[in-house]
Amino acid sequence: MKKQKDKTYAFRVSSADLKKIKSQAKRAKLTVTDYLTACALNKEITIIDGLDSVLSELKSQGRNLNQLTILSHQGRSYPSQIEKLTDAYGNICAELKKVLEVV
């Protein structure tokens, strides 16, 4: 369960620093509040570059697999498509392994 945020704290910051803070928070996919809180409490902020494209591709291949499953249940078979899907899935797994090695 998340802690309730019932207190506010204002501080002054230069325009350049605020821009950088907002940019870093966006890059970490956090709100500015969550980003600053994590920084102040020395929590680790993990940013994984390139994961969005890998997850997008994985989602696409999942849709393809679903379509091939439906066709298979209808009695139609497309071995060449299944082979392409298997190759693509192997490539995605390899990319995910690379990303996870960095983390």
C-alpha positions as semicolon CSV with decimal commas, in nm:
position;residue;x (nm);y (nm);z (nm)
1;M;0,000;0,000;0,000
2;K;0,135;0,344;-0,094
3;K;0,202;0,601;0,174
4;Q;-0,039;0,892;0,170
5;K;0,132;1,213;0,065
6;D;-0,026;1,463;0,303
7;K;0,254;1,722;0,326
8;T;0,384;1,974;0,075
9;Y;0,729;2,128;0,056
10;A;0,824;2,412;-0,176
11;F;1,179;2,505;-0,275
12;R;1,351;2,736;-0,517
13;V;1,537;2,609;-0,819
14;S;1,680;2,769;-1,132
15;S;1,496;2,731;-1,462
16;A;1,780;2,523;-1,602
17;D;1,782;2,288;-1,302
18;L;1,404;2,252;-1,311
19;K;1,418;2,164;-1,679
20;K;1,683;1,901;-1,607
21;I;1,484;1,759;-1,312
22;K;1,171;1,731;-1,525
23;S;1,368;1,567;-1,803
24;Q;1,525;1,313;-1,568
25;A;1,187;1,236;-1,408
26;K;1,031;1,184;-1,750
27;R;1,320;0,961;-1,856
28;A;1,272;0,753;-1,539
29;K;0,896;0,744;-1,608
30;L;0,824;0,900;-1,268
31;T;0,640;1,209;-1,159
32;V;0,864;1,496;-1,050
33;T;0,748;1,440;-0,690
34;D;0,830;1,068;-0,699
35;Y;1,163;1,135;-0,871
36;L;1,274;1,399;-0,619
37;T;1,157;1,185;-0,326
38;A;1,353;0,886;-0,456
39;C;1,664;1,101;-0,504
40;A;1,635;1,258;-0,158
41;L;1,593;0,917;0,008
42;N;1,887;0,768;-0,187
43;K;1,666;0,513;-0,358
44;E;1,797;0,350;-0,673
45;I;1,634;0,474;-0,993
46;T;1,674;0,226;-1,276
47;I;1,633;0,352;-1,630
48;I;1,637;0,091;-1,904
49;D;1,693;0,246;-2,246
50;G;1,551;0,059;-2,544
51;L;1,304;-0,148;-2,346
52;D;1,002;0,025;-2,503
53;S;1,089;-0,092;-2,852
54;V;1,152;-0,449;-2,735
55;L;0,823;-0,461;-2,544
56;S;0,639;-0,316;-2,843
57;E;0,783;-0,586;-3,067
58;L;0,695;-0,853;-2,811
59;K;0,337;-0,725;-2,807
60;S;0,322;-0,742;-3,188
61;Q;0,449;-1,098;-3,190
62;G;0,193;-1,188;-2,923
63;R;-0,083;-1,062;-3,153
64;N;0,064;-1,265;-3,440
65;L;0,074;-1,575;-3,222
66;N;-0,288;-1,521;-3,124
67;Q;-0,393;-1,492;-3,490
68;L;-0,204;-1,810;-3,582
69;T;-0,364;-1,992;-3,289
70;I;-0,711;-1,889;-3,408
71;L;-0,632;-2,007;-3,762
72;S;-0,493;-2,334;-3,628
73;H;-0,815;-2,394;-3,433
74;Q;-1,007;-2,335;-3,756
75;G;-0,809;-2,615;-3,921
76;R;-0,582;-2,387;-4,126
77;S;-0,207;-2,416;-4,093
78;Y;0,068;-2,175;-4,199
79;P;0,407;-2,339;-4,122
80;S;0,609;-2,058;-4,283
81;Q;0,436;-1,800;-4,063
82;I;0,496;-2,012;-3,754
83;E;0,866;-2,034;-3,844
84;K;0,887;-1,654;-3,889
85;L;0,713;-1,603;-3,555
86;T;0,949;-1,846;-3,382
87;D;1,253;-1,663;-3,525
88;A;1,114;-1,324;-3,422
89;Y;1,041;-1,453;-3,073
90;G;1,399;-1,583;-3,045
91;N;1,533;-1,241;-3,146
92;I;1,315;-1,070;-2,887
93;C;1,434;-1,307;-2,616
94;A;1,796;-1,233;-2,711
95;E;1,732;-0,857;-2,690
96;L;1,563;-0,893;-2,351
97;K;1,861;-1,092;-2,222
98;K;2,092;-0,808;-2,331
99;V;1,876;-0,553;-2,150
100;L;1,855;-0,762;-1,834
101;E;2,233;-0,812;-1,828
102;V;2,271;-0,435;-1,799
103;V;2,027;-0,418;-1,508
